[in-house]
């Protein structure tokens, strides 16, 4: 399973920001395949570019606001 497909599957359960996606991924697959935060955000950018995910809102975070992503109809 590719990282992109894994993130899309996690987003299928509902919108999430990158930090939450990383933790959900780690809970499911982290011991088999390491995922770095940079990879989460670069993958989300590609999914958005390709029309498979989109940013739906911003949530306040401890630091910068967190962009929440959701899957698209594509």
Backbone as a ProteinNet text record, in pm:
[ID]
protein_1_A
[PRIMARY]
XXXXXXXXXXXXXXXXXXXXXXXXXXXXXXXXXXXXXXXXXXXXXXXXXXXXXXXXXXXXXXXXXXXXXXXXXX
[TERTIARY]
85.1	0	89.8	59.6	137.3	93.9	178.4	144.3	21.5	14.4	-100.5	-230.2	-229.2	-351.1	-386	-285.4	-309.7	-371.5	-318.5	-374.1	-516	-541.4	-678.4	-774.2	-729.3	-813.5	-842.8	-743.5	-765	-858.3	-845.4	-934.1	-1076.7	-1091.7	-1225.7	-1310.8	-1245.9	-1317.9	-1364.6	-1313.1	-1352.1	-1235	-1263.4	-1157	-1059.4	-931.5	-826	-714.5	-638.8	-520.1	-399.3	-288.9	-170.8	-118.3	-118.8	-70.9	-152.8	-285.3	-374.1	-357.2	-335.6	-313.1	-185.6	-80.8	46	27	-44	-65.4	-154.7	-257.2	-344	-265.6	-183.2	-98.6	-4.4	61.5	154.4	84.6	-38	-112.9	-139.8	-165	-197.6	-75.2	17.2	126	265	275.9	402.9	515.3	483.2	589.1	639.1	560.1	600.2	666.9	617.4	666.8	666.3	785.1	797.2	742.7	678.8	626	669.2	736.6	781.4	677.8	676.4	580.7	594.5	716.8	736.9	672.8	677	616.3	463.9	407.5	262.3	221	289.4	248.3	278.5	387.4	413.6	312.8	274.3	173.6	38	1.4	-125.3	-125.4	-13.5	-4	-25.5	32	12	-132.2	-191.3	-330.8	-422.3	-391.7	-471.4	-450.3	-326.3	-295.1	-368.7	-377.2	-441.4	-592.6	-648.2	-792.8	-851.2	-767.6	-816.2	-846.5	-788.7	-814	-815.1	-875.3	-876.1	-876.4	-819.6	-825.4	-965.4	-1027.2	-1165.7	-1179.8	-1081.4	-1087.7	-953.9	-939.4	-823.7	-870.6	-791.6	-818.6	-702.1	-730.5	-618.8	-539.2	-408.5	-321.1	-237	-149.3	-60.6	31.2	65.4	148.1	67	104.5	31.8	-102.5	-194.1	-322.3	-299.1	-385.9	-374.8	-478.8	-433.5	-523.9	-584.8	-716.1	-790.3	-821.8	-795	-816.1	-930.1	-994.3	-1099.1	-1083	-1135.6	-1131.4	-1234.4	-1211.1	-1305.2	-1384.2	-1477.3	-1556.8	-1472.2	-1359.6	-1271	-1228.1
-117.1	0	123.6	216.7	339.9	432.8	527.8	626	705.6	742.5	818.4	740.7	613.8	532.4	517.1	502.5	490.3	618.5	733.9	860.3	881.8	845.6	855.8	765.7	646	554.6	613.1	674.4	736.8	856.8	933.6	1048	1004.7	884.2	834.5	821.7	807.8	801.9	939.2	1043.1	1179.1	1273.9	1403.7	1503.2	1501.9	1523.7	1528.2	1620.6	1669.8	1747	1652.8	1701.6	1618.3	1553.4	1628.2	1573.9	1452.3	1462.8	1351.1	1234.3	1264.4	1157.9	1080.9	1152.6	1087.3	991.8	1036.2	950.7	830.3	850.7	739.3	638	687.7	601.1	519.8	588.1	519.6	411.6	438.9	339.1	214.3	232.6	118.7	52.3	131.8	77.7	119.3	198.3	257.3	159.6	43.1	-52.6	-121.2	-120.2	-182.9	-84.3	39.3	139.1	276.2	331.8	462.4	572.3	669.1	783.8	910.7	997.7	1124.6	1232.9	1334.9	1444.7	1509.9	1530.6	1591.4	1511.1	1379.2	1293.1	1304.7	1321.1	1339.6	1463.7	1575.1	1700.8	1706.6	1646.6	1644.4	1554.3	1445.2	1356.5	1425.3	1496.4	1571	1676.5	1742	1842	1777.9	1660.5	1589.9	1543.3	1492.4	1449.4	1567.4	1682.8	1801.4	1846.8	1846.5	1884.3	1795.5	1666.8	1570.3	1563.5	1644.4	1651	1538.4	1465	1352.1	1389.9	1499.8	1551.8	1703.8	1766.6	1913.7	1964.7	2081.2	2147.4	2203	2169.7	2211.4	2322.1	2334.9	2440.1	2446.9	2551.1	2566.3	2551.7	2481.1	2468.1	2528.6	2598.6	2651.3	2538	2552.3	2452.2	2516.2	2439.1	2491.2	2598	2583.3	2681.1	2741.2	2705.1	2753	2681.8	2745.5	2680.4	2553.4	2456.4	2327.7	2320.3	2283.2	2268.3	2129.9	2123.6	1997.5	1955	1828.5	1774.1	1673.6	1661.6	1563	1505.7	1386.3	1326.9	1397.5	1395.3	1452.9	1339.5	1375.3	1275.6	1198.1	1256.4	1187.8	1056.2
0	0	0	-87.1	-91.5	21.6	52.5	155.3	112.4	-14.7	-63.6	-43.3	-76.6	-59.3	88.9	172.4	316.6	371.5	330	378.1	327.4	203.6	151.4	228.6	260.7	338.4	476.2	538.7	668.8	657.3	550.7	529.3	497.5	448.2	416.7	543.6	658.3	786.1	831.2	769.7	804	791.1	780	763.7	881.3	850	951.7	904.8	998.7	964.1	961.7	907.2	887.1	1013.9	1124.6	1252.4	1294.1	1281.9	1317.7	1221.1	1093.9	995.8	1026.8	1062.7	1097.5	1214.9	1317.5	1434.1	1401.7	1321.5	1282.2	1198.4	1107.2	1024.7	1113.4	1207.1	1296.4	1377.8	1421.8	1498.5	1416.1	1286.8	1200.2	1137.8	1088.2	1006.3	1050.8	1153.1	1191.3	1218.3	1268.3	1296.5	1170.8	1064.9	939.3	844.7	845.1	750.3	816.9	836	900.5	809.9	871.4	797.5	869.4	798.2	855.8	827.8	913.2	895.1	758.5	713	581.8	470.8	484.4	383.7	386.5	505.2	516.9	438.4	465.1	403.8	255.1	210.7	66.3	-4.7	59.3	0.3	-4.1	101.3	101.1	-9.3	-30.8	-137.8	-274.5	-296.1	-424.2	-439.4	-332.2	-339	-371	-312.1	-340.6	-484.9	-529.4	-668.3	-768	-735.8	-824.4	-807.6	-717.4	-699.6	-615.8	-542.3	-462.8	-317.9	-273	-138.5	-148.8	-48.9	-49.6	93.3	110.6	239.6	260	372	393.7	497.9	587.1	688.2	762.6	841.3	928.8	1072.4	1152.7	1295.4	1371.5	1479.3	1558.1	1620.5	1621.6	1682.1	1790.4	1849.3	1952.6	1894.4	1768	1697.9	1585.1	1465.3	1347.5	1334.7	1262.1	1234.5	1155.3	1177.1	1107.5	997.1	879.2	765.5	769.3	765.3	770.8	627.7	596.3	462.8	461.8	346.5	325.4	185.1	163.2	29.7	-57.6	-187.2	-282.3	-347.9	-431.3	-503.8	-603.6	-645.1	-740.1	-683.9
[MASK]
++++++++++++++++++++++++++++++++++++++++++++++++++++++++++++++++++++++++++

